[in-house]
Structures are given as C-alpha cells and as structure tokens.
Amino acid sequence: RRDMIRKSHPESKIYEFINGFEACAFLEAKSLVSFESEQWVVISDFYMPIKKGDEVMKMCEKIGINKKCIVSSASDLDLDVTIFKKNKDNELLKDWISQL
C-alpha cells in the first residue's frame, strides 16, 4: 500500500515512522511552525510499538488534522469497532483507503 500511495501521489511528501512515539513527536514539532493542518492526511497502523495508532489519532485531533485514518490487518471485532468509531466522520478517506 505504501508504494501504491507513493505511485499515485508522486507530488506529495510522505513521511514514515517505525513507531507511534516518533510519529507523535514529528506531528507535534510540525504543528509548532507554519503548519497548515488541512493539507495533511495521516494514515496510521493501530498496532505500532511504543505508542499505538490511537495515540497518533489523538495527536492529530490535538493539532487539527481532520483527514486521518487508522488501519490494521487485525480481524479482531473490537478493533473493527474502534476503527469505525474513529473514522465515522471521514467516509471519503475510508473509501480511498479501501481502494488501495
């Protein structure tokens, strides 16, 4: 999926992080400088080391990023419900992610 996103959006800057802590620190630092939150899209895995994807989503909310999606390959029903609740107001982004 990462390669598909890069291929379909070559003009976009794409940042990757190996854990939720790094992602949150980066987002917080970016929000301190000339930051236009409406231009950002954040896609996070739920199961990440150190901080999970729900912490990344909380950081997005804190700094005003509305286009966000939490995904996982897990088939746990509770996780499916959590993902739905976190994405219920962002149907267009969910549709876009599901097509990848």
N, C-alpha and C positions, 0 to 999 in steps of 0.2 A: 504494500500500500504506500509506503514511503516513496518508493521510486515512481509510482503512478502519480502521486501528488506533485513530485518534482517535474515529471514529464509534462503534466497538464498545466502547470503553473510555473514555467521557467523564469518568469519575470519577478517572482516573489522570493523574498528572503525566507528561508526555512531554517529554524533552529531546532536542534535535537538535544535531549538531555538523558543521562542514564539513570537519573533518579528524581523523585519529586522535590527533594530539597534544592537541587540545582535549578530546576525549573522555577520554583517559587522565588528563589534568590534573584534569578535573572529577571523575572517579571517585575519584582519589587524595584530592582535597580532601574529598569527601563521606565517605570512609572514616575521616577524622580526627575527625569529630563523631558525634553519636548516629546511627549508621548501622546499619540492620537489613538485611543483605545478602540474607536470604531473601525480602524483599519486592520485590527488583529483578529486572527482566528486561532484558537487553541484547541488542539486535539490531544487528549491525554489518555494513556492506558490507566485502568483502575489499579491494577496490581503493579506497583513500582517499589523499588527499595527506598528505605528511609522515610519518605512521605508518600502516601498513596495518592491516586488521582483525585480523590475528593478534596484533598488539601490544595491541589493545584486549582481546582474549580473555585474553592473559597478565595484564593488569591485573585483569580480573575474577577470575581464579584467585587472584591475589595477595591480593585483598581479600575473597574468599569468596563471590562471586556465582556460584551454580551454574546459574541459569536464563539461559543465554546461547546465542546462535546467530550464526553468521557466514554471510552470504549473498552472492551475486553473480549478475549476469546473464551472466557469462562462461561459455563452454561448454568451457573447457579441462579435459581429463580429469584432469590433475594437481591442478587447483583442486578438482574434484569430490571427489577422494580426500582432499584436505586438509580440506575441509568435512565430509566424512563422519567422518573421524577426530576432529575437534574436537567433533562433535555426537553421537557414537555412544552416549553415556550419557544423552542428553537426547531420547529419542524423542517424548515428548509435545509438547515445544516444536517439534520439527521438523514434527510433524503439524499443529500450529496454524499455523505459518508457511506450510506448503504450501497451506493452505486460503485464505489471503489473496489 
